Amino acid sequence: MTTDRWARWLLARRDGGDATLRARHATDLAWFRDGVLDRADLKPDDVLLDVGCGTGLIGFGALDRLGPDGRVIFSDVSPDLLDQCRRTADGDERCRFVRAPAEDLAGVADASVDVVTTRSVLIYSDRKATAFAEFFRVLRPGGRLSLFEPINRFALRHRPDDLFGWAGTPVDDLVAKVSDVYRDRTEAVERPMVDFDERDLMAWAEASGFEAIELDYRARLDAPAEPISDWEALKRTAPNPLAPTYGEAIAAALTDDERERLDACMTALAAAGTPTRRTTATAFLRARRPDRNR
């Protein structure tokens, strides 16, 4: 049984146990994985450190691209997730596991890896500049950094109360109440998720000593998105490991009668296949530690 919030979210609360949501996430995750690994410029015998490895999305994707002499170090703060990765590795000698936060990779020696990857990890750190310095420290001269981060400040600035992607509904007043409770409960813990943007990522990389820094940024404002297929399943999900599920926020915000009205409307919208709209921003960044002789 998993005990920490990171494992609970990745293994259950992210998709609420719903197969349709899990399949949608799998498509997005494959895009994130390939975007990070494509930018990592992997060589067959590279040693890759995946910081915040989670269930191993990036690390096991890298193993598929590396040769028999390549190795992957799986690093995470969650012992449950590291155990999950160990089970998936099933004794593969190319794998090593280190429990460590991004800001203190003490279990990884100076200049010992060829590539550092990370996906949606800095967003939870309140010491992002320190994490970049650690990435630089563990890389060999000429080593590469490749990372992905959502830029949540963008959505907060443009659509701060957009929880479900539906607007102009008969229950907008109830959604606003839920949004108020959600914001009150998560503002403090989610502050690291909105205290930076893509320009900060570049600045931290440069300040740490990286060169050849490239950033690919994508933003969408009220872009058409897939409809919600199952309202009850969505209520069992949480948008991130630090947040309550939508159902928990609804229970705290609304009376029984209000919850019934919200459920009836949202269930009908889902059954009708009503399209949603999404406001998001994302950034891929890659950079290189300078060669020793340059």
N, C-alpha and C positions, 0 to 999 in steps of 0.2 A: 504494500500500500504506500502511495506517495504521501509525503508529509509537508513539503515546502510549496510555496505559492507558485514558484516558477514551473515546477513539474505539474502541479494541478492544472494550471492554465494551459500549458502546451498539450497535455494529454487528455483534457476533458473540457475545461471551461471555454477554450477558444472556439469550439464548434458545438458545444452543448450536447455532444453525442449524436449529432444529426449527420447522416451520410451525405446529404446534399451540400450542406455547409462545408463539410470536410473536403468534398471534391472541389468546391470552389477555391478553398484555401490552398489545396494541392496545386492548382494551376498557378495561382499567384506565387506560391513558394518556389515552384520550379523556375519561374521567371527571375525571382530574386537570386536564387542559387546560381543560375547560369550567368546572370549579370555580374555577380561577384567573381565567379571562377573565370569567365571569359576575360575579365580585366586583370586577372592575376598573372597571366602569361606563364603558366606552369611549365616546368621542365620535368622530364621523367623521373629524375632522382631528387627532386626538391623535398625539403622538410617544410611542411606547412603547419602553422599554428592557427587553429580556429578558436578565437576568443568568444566566449559566450556560445558554446557549441549547441546548447539545447539538446534536441533529440538527434543531432548529427546531420542536419540537412546539408550544410556546406562541407563538413569533414568527409562524409561518405561519398558525396559527389566528387570531392577531390581525389579520393582513392580510386575511383573509376577512371580518372584521367592520368594518374601517376603510373609510372612503371613499377616493377617489382622492387626497385631500390628506393622508391619514394616512401615517405612516412608522413603521418598526420598526428599532431598533438591536439587532443580534444581538451579544451579548458572551459570550465564553468564554475559558478559559485554554488550550483545545486548538486549535492551528492546524489540525489535521486536521478537527475538527468545524466550524470556521468555513469551511474550504474546502468541506465537504459542504453547508453552508447556502448558500454562494455558488453552487454548482452547482444547487441546488434553486431558488434565486431566479432564476437564468437571466437576469440583467441587469435585473431589476425595480428601477427607480430609487427605489422607496420603501424600499429596504433599504440599511442601512449595517452594517459589520462592524468590531468592535473587540475586540482581544485584551486581556483584562484579568481579574483575579480579582475576586470580589465585594468584597473588602476594600480594593481600590485601583482605582477606576474613573477613573483619571487621564485616559483618553481621552474622557471625557464631561464637558462643562462644567457649572459650577454652574447650578442652576435652569434646565435646558435641556430637560427631558422632562416629559410630563404623567402618565405611568404607568410604574412599575417593577414588573415581574413576575419571579418566580423559582420554580422547582420543584425540590425535592430538591437544593439547592445548599448551603445553610447547613450541612447535615448533614456536609459534608466540610471545613468551615472551623473552624479553632481560634481565629478572631477574629470571632466572630459579632456582637458588639456593634459592632465597627468596620464591619462590612458594613452594619448598620442605619444607622449614621451616614453612610455613603456613599450609601445609598438616599435618605436625607433631603436630602443635599447636592445631588444632581443633579435632584431634583424641583422643579418650579415651585411657588410658593405655590398651595395648593389641589390639588396633584397627589396621585395615589393610589398606594398600594402594595398589591399583592395577591400572596400567596405560599402555597405548599404545602410542608409538611415531614412526613416520617414521624417518629414519636416512638419511636425504637428502644429507649429506656430502659424503656419499658413491657414489651416482650417480654423484655428482659434480666432484668427484675425477676421476671417471672412464669414464663417458660418459657425459661431460659437455654440449655438443651441441646436444644431442639426444632429439629432441622435439616430434617426432611422431613415433619413433620406426622403421622407414624405413631407410636403408642406401644403398648406391650404386645405387641410382636412377638418372635419367637424370636431376633432379632438385635439386641435392645436393647443387649446388651453391646458389640457391635461399633460401633453408632452412638455409644455413649458414648466409645469410643476415638477415633473420627473427630472427635467434638465437642471432645475435649481437644486434639487436634492443631490443629484449626481455630482454637480459642480462643487457643492459644499463638502461632500464626503471625499472627494478626490483631489481638490485643489492643491493641498500641501504635498501629498505623495507624488502627484503627477507633475510637479513643478519642473523637474529635470527634463520632462518630455517636451516642454514648450519653451525652454530658456535658451534656445539656439536655432540657427537656421543654416542654410548651405554655405553662406559666407563665413560663418564661424568655423565650419569644418575645414575649409581651405586655410583659414588663418591659423588654426591649431596645428595643422599639418606643416605649414611653413615654419611656424615658431619652433617646432620640434626638430627641424633640420631636414625635413624631406625636400626632395626636388622632383621635377617632372610631374607636378601635381595636376591632375585632370579631374573635373567634376561634371557629371551629367545630371542635369536637373529636369524634373518633369512636374508640372503643376496642372491640376484640373479643377475648374470652378463650375459647380453645378453640372457636371458631365453626366450624361445618361448612364445608368447602371442597371444591373439585373434586378428584377423584382424580388421581394422577400417571399420565399416559398412557403415558410411555415412560421407563423408568429410565435407559437408556443416554443418551438426550438430556439428561435432567436432570443426569447426571454431567458433561456438557460445559459446564454453566452455572456462573456465579459470582453470588452474591447482590448484589455491588456491585463497583465498579471496583478496589477495594483488596484484594479477597479472592482466594484461589485458587479454581479450580473445585472442585466437590465431588469430582470424579474425582481431582484432584491431592491433595486432603486425604486421600482414601481410600487412595491409593497410598502416602502417607507414613505413615499410621497402622497399616495392616494388613499381615499376611503374605499370601502368595499364597493359602493355604488359607482364610484369613479373608475375603479379597476374594471368593473363589468362593462362600463361604457367604452373604455379604452380597448379592452379585449375584443369586444364586438366589432368595433370599427376596424381595428387593425387586422383581425381575422378576415373580414370581408375584403379589405384592400389586397391582402395576400391571395385570397381565393380568386380574385379578379385578375391577378397578374399585373397589378398596378406598378409601372416602372418607378424606380427610385432615381435619385440624383446624388452624386457624390462630389465632395470637395476634398482633394488630397494633394499632397506634394511629396516627392521622394528625391533622393540624391544617391548616386553612385560616385564614390571617390576612389581614385587610385593614385599612388605616389611611389617614389623610390628613395631608398637610403643611398646617399652618394657613395661611389666607389672610394676605397681607401686612398688611392693614388691620384684622385682628382683634386 
